[in-house]
Amino acid sequence: MVRQLSHPLTAVFGAALLTVPWLGLHTVFGVDLATGVTVGLSGIAVLGASFLLAWGAETAEADVPRAFALAILAVLAVAPEYAVDALYAWEAGINPGSPESAEAASLAVANMTGANRILIGIGWSAIALFTVYRARDTGDEAVESRPGFLADVVRLDHGIATEILFLFAATVFAFFVPLGAGIGAVDMFVLVGLYVAYIFVAMNSPHEDEAQIGVPAYLQSYRKPKRIATTLALFVFSGIVILVAVEPFAHGLEALGKSVGIPSFLMIQWVAPLASESPELIVVAYLVNKARSTAGFNALISSKLNQWTLLIGTLVLVYSLSLGYYGPLPLDTHQMGELWLTAAQSYFAIAILITFSISLREAVALLGLFLTQFVYSVTGLALTLPIPGLGAVTFDGATSLIGFSVVYLVVGTALFVRRRKQLAAVAKLSVRRVRGDYGANEVPAAVED
């Protein structure tokens, strides 16, 4: 009996079993569930699907390059985010020019910017802190202890140079998106084109073998046809579960929030994305727990890249399909500020990663800046400060978004200036990898901070 319970397939069965109550009661039989029950059952289903998704991605590494497997994992893990954003973009195109359309367009951008900022502000920072904490037990070789206050660092795989290059390009372009008439066709072609190019590079990257343990090791022992079929089944099933569970989970949380007087805008921007980001955070925490922090961070960075390209770029497509003709998704002044703030945060995060490491200090800085602007946006605080040459300036609403954007840009630029040699070295390494020169694996000494 003990031997049967320790069998790897027992874990797979257990994870799949977590999805059954939600799939059975809600999806198959259409039972009308109370809001609290909906949140509970759909959340448990997402948890089970997240483990299946992680095992599928790790198993796939036996047959495809790891970068490509993690890219597919990233797309599936944020599928609920696409579903929520597509819903609001579609609703925005139903009755253009109406207050309802403007609100839906605003919520689509709010959901997208909230998701991106949560992924970096909470995801990257919390996983870095968790990695260092777990290294005491896992012996993770990626964690390097250094003397000083919060000086320990997590070393990242040099292979993420490609992701850094594409993410930097998307971030620079994102600063110009709000300057147009809205999110339009040019934005779609550039941002989606960047991700398609990234996938092409990932598919042609060298195959890297890494010893697996547990469920992935067992599934990789299958013959290739059975292994591929199993991997695809895990991807498809977990992707379907996430698609049908996370949106009701997020909307259930939204309904619970409304019952206590929390505005819809805040629920859509923060609570719904937090729910939909949970699968990838669970997956990465699982990888870290197995001393695979480098793979975990690769998945997080890939998730950020596809959210920052596909998620923005496809909004105009859904909106235009709903309209019945081409039209850019409109942006109001507040959402322009939200986009600039999100791009500025990404800029600062890239400045951290160009050394292929993230220290505890940097993780705390990411988390602290995010929590500060989060509290500011939720509480609606107004702060008046004397600005040389401008007099007294009140930071409220859109003004506060610009203010926080400036903070991110100033700190990020200071890091880029200090690490200009590392930036040049990483750029060269990235270009070599994009060109397919995978034989040149030596990383210039300038990369080390």
N, C-alpha and C positions, 0 to 999 in steps of 0.2 A: 504494500500500500504506500509506504514512504517513497519507494523507488518510483512508483507511478506518479506521485505528486511532484517529484523532483524532475520529471521528464520535461524537456523544453516545450513540447506541445501542450502541456497542462497550462503553462503561462499564456500561450496563444489562445487557448480555449477560454481561460479566465478573463482575458482582456476582451475577447469577442462577446462573452456573456454580459459584460457591463453595458453593452449597447442594446441588448435585447429588450429590456423594459420600455425604453423610449421608442425603438423601432416598432415594437409590437403594439403598444397602446396608442401611440400618436400617429405613426406613419402608416401602419397597416390597417388598424381598426378605426382610426380617426376619433378616438375617445377625447372628449372635451375635458381637459385637465385644468385644475386650479393653477393660478400663476406660480405659487410656491412649488407645487409638484412639477410643473413644467421646467422651472429653473433647476430643480434638483435632478430630475431624470435626464434632461438633455445635457447637463453638466457632467454627469457620470458617463454618459455615452461618449462625450468628447474625450474624456480621460482614457477610456478604453481604446478609442480609435487612435489616439495619439501614440500609444505604445505599439499598436499594429503598424502604424505609419513608420515609426522609428525602426522597427525590425525589418520592414520591407526595404527601407533605404539602405540599411547596413547589409542586407542580403544581396541587394543589387550591385554592391561594390565588387562582387565576384565576377560580374559580366560587363560592367561599364565603368568608365573612369569615375573616381570618387567625386570629383567636382560636379560631373553631370548628375550623379545620383543625388547629391546634396541639393543641386539646383531644382530637381524634380520634387524632392522633399519640401523645399521651401515653397514652391508653387502650391502644392497640395495643402500645406499647413496653413497658408493664408487664404485658401479658397473661400472660407466664410466671409472674409473681409471683402473680397470681390463681390460676393453675392449681396451683401448689405449695400455697398456703394452702387452697384448696378441697379438695385431696387430704387434708390433715391434719384439716380440719374434718369431712370426711365420715367419716374413720376414727375420729374421736372419738365420732361418733354411732352407730357400729355396735354397740358393747357398753358402754353408759353405766354409769358407776359402777365400771368395772374399772380397774386400773392402766394398761392399754394405752390406754384412752380418755382418762384424765387426761394421759398423756404426749403423746398426739396433740394434745389441746387446747392443751397448753403449747407444743408445737412450732409450732402454727398461729399463736399470738400472737407467739412468738419470731421467726418468719419475717417477720411483718408489721412488728413494731417494728424489727427489724434493717434491713429494706429502707428504712423511712422515715428512720432515722438515717443510713444510708449515703448516701441521696439528698441530704440536706442537708450532712452532715459531710464527705463526700468530693465529691459531685457539685457542689453549689453553690460550694464553696470552690475546688476544683481547676479548674473551668471559669472562675471569675473570674481566677485566677492565669494560666491558659492564655490567656485573652482579652488580658490586659495584655501578656503575652509576645509573642503573635502580632501585636499591634497595630503593632509595629515594622516588620513586613513587609506587613501587610494595610492599614494606614492606617485602621483601624476608628475611625470618628468617635465611637463610643460611649465610647471610652477617653479619659479626661481626665488629663493629667499635672499633678501638683501637687508643690510643693517639700516636702521632709521625708521621713522614713524610712517606706517602704511607704505613701506617701500617695496614689499614683495610684488613680483610681476608675474603675469601669465604670458608665456611666450607663444606666439601664434605661428601657424604654418606659413612658410614663405610663399606657398602656392596661392595665397589670397591676394598676391600682388595684382592678379588679373581683376579680381573683384574690386579692389581699391581703385584701379584705373577707371573701370566703367562707372563705379559709384561716384567718383570725383567728377567725371564728365557729366553725369546726370544731374549732380548737385549744382554745378556751375550753370547748366542750362536752366534748371528750375528757378533760379533767381530772375530769369527773364520772362517766365510764363505769365506772371501777373501783369506784365506791361502790355499785353495784347488785349483783344476784345473779350477774352475769356480763354478757357482751355480749348484750343482749336486743332485743326488738322495737322499743322506744322508740329505742334507739341506731340501729337500722337505718333507721327512718323519718326521724329527724332528719338523720343523716349522708348517706344516699342522697338524701333530699329536698334537701339543700343542693347536692349535685352536679347533680341534675336542674335546679334553679333556675339554677345557673351555666351549664349547657349552653344553657338557654333564652335567657339574656342574651347568651351568645357567639354564638348563631345570629342574634340580632337586632342585633348590633353592626354598625357601618358597614363597607362593603367598602373595603379599603385596597390600592391597587395598589403594587407594588414591583418594580422591574426585576430579572429573574432572569438568571442566566448558566448556561452548561453544559447539563446534562441537563434541569433544569426548564424552562429557556427554550425548548429544542427541543420538549419535550412540550406546553408551553403554546401552541405555534404550530399544533397540531392544531385541526381544527374541533371545536366544543363536544361533539357526541356522542362522537366518537372520543377526545377528551381526557378526558371523564368516565369512559368505559369503561376507558381506560388507567389512570387514577388509581385506580379501584376495583380493577382487577386487581392493581396494585402493593400496595394495602392488604391485599387478601385473601391474596395469595400470601405476602407477607412476614409477615403475622400468623400464617398456618398454619405457616410454617417456624419462627418463634419458638416457637410453642406446642409443636411436636413436637421441638424441638432443645434448648431451654434447660433444661427439667426433667431430661432425661438428662444434660445437661452438669453441672448442679448436683449431681445424685445421683452422677455419676461422680466429681466432686470430693469428695463426702462419703465415697465408698468409699475413695478414695485417702487421705483424712484418717484414716479408721478404721484403715487398714493401718499408720499410724505412731502410733496411739494418741490421736488427737484426738477428744474426746467428740462424740456426735451433736448434742447441744444447740448447741454452738458452731458446728458445721458448718452446721446449719440456720439459725441466727440470723445468721451472718456470711458464710460462704462461698457458700451457695446464693443469698442475696439479691444478693451482689456479682456473681455470674454473671448473674442475671436482670436486674440494673440495667444491665449492660453495653450493651444495645442503645440505650437512651436516651442514655447518656453518649457513645457513639460518634456518634449522630445530632447531639447538641449540639456536640461537638467539630468535626464536619464543618461545621455552620453557622457556628461561630466562625471556622473556617479560611477561610470565604468572606466574612469581615467582616460577618456577620449575627448578632452576639452578642446583640442585643436579641431576635431571634426564638428564639435558643438558650435564653436565660434564660426567655422566656415558656413554652417547652416544658418546662423543668425545673420551673418553678413550677406549671404545669398538672399535671405528673406527680405532684408532691407533693400537690396538692389532690385528685386522684382516688384516690391511694393512701390518703390520710388520711380519705377519706369512703367511697368504694365498697369499698375493701379491708377496712376494719373493719366497715362496715355489712352486707356480704353474708356474713360468716362465720356469723352466727346463722341465716341462711336455709339455707345448705348443711348446717349441723349439724342443723337441724330436719328437713330433707328426709331426712337419713340416719336420724334417730330415728324418723321416721314420724309425729311429732307435734311441736307447738311446745315448745321448750326453749331457755333462754339458754345460750350457750357458756360453760362454767365458767371462772373465773379463780382461780389460786392466788395466794398472797401475792407470790411472786416476779414473776409476770406483771403483777400490779397495779402493782408498782414499775416494770416495764419500760414500761408504758403511760404512767405519770406522767413518766418520764424522756424519753420520745419527745415527749410534749406540751410539756414544758419546753423541749426543744431547738427545737421549732417556734416556740414563743413568742419565744425569743431571736432566731431567724432573721427573724421578722416585724418585730421591733424594728429590725433592720438595714435591711430593705427599705423602710420607710416614707419614706425620703428618695429613693426611686427610684434608688438607687445602692448599690454595694458596693465598699468600698475594699480595698486589699491587706491592711491591718491587720485589717479585719473578716473577710476570707477566712481569714487565718492564725488568727484567734481561733476561728472555726468549726471549722477543721481541727484545731487544737491541742486544744480541748476534746473533740472527738470521739475523737481518738487516745488521749487520756488515759483516758477512760472505757472505750474499747475494750481498751486494754492491761490496764486494771484488771480487766475482766470475763474476759478470756482467761487471764490469769495467776493469777487468784483471790487476789490480794494482800489482806492484812488490815492495816488501819492504825488504830492507837489514838491518839485525839487528846483533849486536855482541853477540854471544852466548858463555859463558864460556866453554872452552875446545874444542870448535868447530870453533872458529873464526867467520868471517862474513858469515852469512847464508842468502841467498835470498829466501824469501817466495813468490813463484810463482807457479801456476798450482798445481800439486800434493803435493808439499811441503806445500802450504798454507792450503790444506785440512788436512794434518797431524797436522799442527800448531793449527788450530781451534779445532781439535779433542782433542789435549792435553789440551787446555783451558777448554773445557767442562769436561774432565775427572778429571782435578785437582780441579775445583770448585765442581763438583759432589761428588768426594771422600771426600773433606773437609766437605760437608754437611752430607754425610753418617757417617763420624767419629763423627761429632757433634751430630748426631741423631741416634747413634748406639742403644740406648735403644728403640727408636721408631721403628727402623728397626726390632729388635728382636720381639717386641710386635706385629707389623704388620704381620711378618712372622708366628707367632703362630696363630694369628687370621685367616690368609689366609689358613693355613693348616687345621684348624678346619672347615672352610667353605668348603674346598675341600673334606674333609672326610664326609661332610653332617651333622656336628654337629651345626645345626642352632639354637639350644636352648641356646648355649653359646654366647649370644649377647653382654655381657659386654665387653667394650673395655678397655684394660689395661690403667692405668693412664699415662704410659710412652709414649703413642701415642701422647698426647698433647705436643706441642712444647713450 
